[in-house]
Amino acid sequence: MSDSEEDSQDKQLKIVVVGDGACGKTSLATRFAQESFGKQYKQTIGLDFFLKRISLPGNQNVTLQVWDIGGQTLGGKMLDKYAYGAHGVLLVYDITNYQSFENLEDWFSMVKKSNEESDIQPIMFLVGNKIDLEHIRTVKADKHQRFCQENGLLSQFVSAKTGDSVYLCFQRVAAEILGIKLNKAEIEQSQRVVKADIVNYSQDTVARTVNPPRSSMCVMQ
């Protein structure tokens, strides 16, 4: 069987990443898909799109379509279309920016509204990013957990900068969607920090040209 035939048999899951601008959504997606971190902030205009193939227990290969939605699109005409049909949603905020946490109510409502008529009701995670800055945290962990409990969300803390729990976050989303249980050893292995070079993206490029591993691809639209 050729690689293309094998790839075509993978399950494909749409994962939408939403939240305020500068809370680290693109850094989270690029850390997961490319194992890199951009030191300079670059605003996502509209949508960035990533593909990454991962393996789950039971030799289950899954291709994740990661839709990184720009923070300025809240209330925009295209937002409903971006979020529609998502299998999983990451509601991302910056633990050092309380406003980004408060605005999650709007993002959460938008995602729910977008999928009212969809046959798929997404698994939703509340993701607190920038745990490497724990010493200047402004959103207490109990507020994070309360928001999860009140809205039926699953919880994850990550650092896109260090890679802490980033792979685990996406692995957990995929596993939850497919009803696959991760054991303790698998979770601990996925929490490892992935060391990668700092990547500076050009401010004026229209497309990102990368040489990703065979299992990942990034395209900007």
C-alpha positions, 0 to 999 in steps of 0.5 A: 500500500502506498503512503497516499493510500494509507493516508487516505484511510486516516480519520480527519478531524476539524479542530478550531482554535479561537480566542482573543488576539495575542493570546497565543493561538497561532503559537499554539498551532505552530508549536503543535504542527511544526514544533517551532515557536515564533518570537515575534507576534504576527496577527492572524488575518482571517484564518491560518490552516494547519495539518498534522497527522498523529497516532492514538492508542490502538494504532489509530492514525488521525489527521487533524485539520487545525483552523487558527481563527484570527482574534479580530474575526469575532462578530465577522461574517465568515466566523460562523463558516469557520467554526461550523462542523468542528469536531473539536474546539480549543477556547484559548486565553492568556493566563496573564491577560484577564480580559482575554479570559472574560472575552471567552464568553463571547467566543463560546457563544459564537461557537455554540451558535455556529454549530446549532444546525450542525450534525456534529457537536464539538468537544470543547476544551478551555486552554490556558496558555502561557503557563511559563509565566505563572509568576504573573498569572492574573486568571486564577486556576479556580476561575478557569475550573469554574468556567469549565464546570459551568459550561461543560468544558474540558480543561488544559493548561499549556505553554506554546513557548516551551511546548509544555503539554501542547502535543498532549492538548491536541492528543486529548482533543482527538482522543475525546472525539473518538472515544479513546482513553489515554493511559497515564504513561501516554499522558506523561510522555505527551507532556514533555517539553519539545525543544525547538529553534526560535523562528521569526516569521516575516511580517509581509509574507502572504504564505509561509514556506516551510519544510515540515515533516511528512506528517504536517503541513502549514498553509496560510490563506 
